[in-house]
Amino acid sequence: MPALLSVEEECSSPVSMSASNRPVVDFENDSAWHDLFYGTLPTPKRIQELNQFLNRNPERMIRLYHGTDAKLPIMEKGLLPTSTMRRRSLQSGSGYVYLSVYHGMANDFGRMGNPGKVIEVYKVEIPIRMLSPDKDQLANKRCWGQDSSIGRTLADSLIVGHGACVKGTIQPYAIRPTIGRLPSDWTERPSSRPVFTSWA
């Protein structure tokens, strides 16, 4: 199995660039990552290598997805963290926005949480340092898959759980709809502004 690519090599098609002019990490669409995110579960060594990459690159932007009710004013108010009123799953912890590696999975979760409603899937681009493991999803994988060897790291969450979470509101300038038009007053994310507002 090949080693993880260098920072300069890991994106084979650097068409989407972050504010710092470095390619956005896109696990779903960039073939350089497909040995980790498609097919058989990677070895513990490969998961460890991904953790090392994530730890070495806290400011690199990563693209993940979130699906929700299309009628919500996401491009005006951002993606709000889970609360008692907004919880769509008994397992979701309060104060977090849950994101998926895969567009299709974000759509599925959006449909499960908003039955009968039209779903919009949003692309979210945030610094790696803002991500936390989705502990609930990993616990499900360990329980239902009866595999106690599944770890609790961010790489485990991304590879095995297919997602991660962010504490706090994700602001509109870090979000783009995957279909439809952007609001007329939408502008690119300023590099000097924080990506989210702390929930605490």
Secondary structure as UniProt FT lines:
FT   TURN            7..9
FT   TURN            19..20
FT   TURN            27..29
FT   HELIX           31..33
FT   HELIX           34..37
FT   HELIX           44..56
FT   TURN            58..59
FT   STRAND          61..69
FT   TURN            70..71
FT   HELIX           74..77
FT   TURN            84..86
FT   TURN            90..91
FT   TURN            94..95
FT   STRAND          96..100
FT   HELIX           103..113
FT   TURN            115..116
FT   STRAND          119..127
FT   HELIX           128..130
FT   STRAND          131..132
FT   HELIX           135..144
FT   TURN            145..146
FT   TURN            148..149
FT   HELIX           154..159
FT   STRAND          163..167
FT   STRAND          169..170
FT   HELIX           172..174
FT   STRAND          175..177
FT   TURN            184..185
FT   TURN            191..192
FT   STRAND          196..197
//
